[in-house]
Amino acid sequence: MFLFWLTSVIPQARPPPCVNSNNICRSAEMFQLFFLCFSLGIVAIGAGAVKSSSLAFGSDQLKREVYQDNARLMERYFSWYYASYALSILVALTCLVYIQVNMGWALGFGAPVLLMLFSTLLIYLGTPFYVKLKPKSSLITGLFQVIVASYRNRCLKLSSQSEDIQYHQKKGSTVVLPSEKLRFLNKACIVQDPQLDLSPDGEATDPWRLCTVDQVEELKALLKVVPIWLTGVVLSINISQNTFPVLQANTMDRHIGSSFEIPAASFGIFAVISAILWIVLYDYLILPIASKMTGKPAHFSTKERMGFGLFLSFLSVLVVAVVEGVRRSIAIKEGYLDDPEGVIPMSAMWLLPQNSLTGFAEALHAIGQNEFYISEFPRSMSSVAASLLGVGMGVGSLLASSIMSTIDDLTKRGGEESWVSSNINKGHYDYYYLVLAGFSLVNILCYIVCSKAYGPCKEEVMEEEKP
């Protein structure tokens, strides 16, 4: 962030200002472009490192025994972690944007630098008090070793009685036998000849032919969640529709009262506010009321919350389609067919329901996903679990662009106006969002099937075992 800030304070790091009278602008030089891209790349690497480790690092501070006795503690941790993340976005979209617009880029980019410096000092001051788990081996290498070992041992026959087979166990591990799901991977940890396969200290002589039960279970845990993870990608596709909502709001009456007008790009803030509001209501209103009604501590499972989040996402794109159909009809009726920037007599407050539903859906599903992955994966895979949500959002963003490009190519054939035309009054974004709603509906059905096939997760098993 410091390097990025330098592009705003060092004149040589950016092209000179445009000459307004002649509208002449000089292009950036190669060094200036390189410096900008390099600084953005460093920002992206740093952000990726923080996002993939902060959630898992926080969960490491909570003892696993505590989680087994009180799943509510972990649920609250994940909820308020996401709330703090949403609050930071809210501050960035309001306070920092205000500073950048009204006080200049130097101060606007300098403020995040100071905040990052403060947070870095803060985390280092707390270092003596943290629980720090040292990595003992490469997780990625271990996963590939299981794949290779199971293939090399593919000719081995698995007995129906696991007790009849000797499995290679990690020292100090409590996992004695591999699970019955994805049994073909169990061949990777079968000891065929102890004298040849194991060294005197009990380690595998060839880790690419013999793996531990823990390694096998780590790969199984990852493979098992892939179908459920894929259903979350569709929700990310819906959330990644960033351009159209701004164009839509720009054509509507955004005034509150006679003087205040909400910027078109600021309507996304309502989704962030809704996400924070949902967390507060869920924690302090919904669960207490449900607990009083049932007479025992209420708790919604991670899979229930993820499923409800997918349903709300489906409703949000459906509402977008309906509102856009009404907006487009009014625009054509008012004679704005060829004027995509004309403001129609329709309040932009009609956009609040779709933004609210999006915020609720994202909060429910994101928190549920994080908690689901962290609780289902072995502790050694906490960083992988914390990264899956971000990876899904990235894949969803790429797929959203591909879907829009595909629909654009298909609908403008034969000289017809594209559904996703730059002129939103001539286009049919209502049809486009109906397509997304169709994808979302199919995705909900797929999620139900995948959830049933996955079976009970650990939190459900622990609930059943409670007296």
Buried (B, 14 or more C-beta within 10 A) or exposed (E): BBBBBBBBBEEEBBEEEEEEEEEEEEEBEEEBEEBBEEBEEBBEEEEEEBBBBBBBBBBBEBEEEEBEEEBBEBBBBBBBBBBEBBBEBBEBBEEBBEBBEEEEBBBBBBBBBEBBEEEEEEEEEEEEEEEEEEEEEEBEEBBEBBBBBBEBBEEBEBEEEBEEBBBBBBEEEEBEBBBEEBEEBBBBBBBEEEEEBBEEEEEBEEBBBBBBBBBBBBBBBBEBBEBBBBBBBBBBBBBBBEEBBBBBBBBBBBBEEEEEEBEBBBBBBBBBBBBBBBBEEBBEEBBEEBEEEEEEEBBBBBBBBBBBBBBBBBBBBBBBBBBBBEBBEBBEEBEBBEBBEBBBEBEBBBBBBBBBBBBBBBBBBBBBBBBBBBBBBBEBBBBBBBBBBBBBBBBBBEBBEEBBEEBBEEBBEEEEEBBBBEBBBBBBBBBBBBBBBEBBBEBBEBBBEBBEEBEEBBBBEBEEEEE
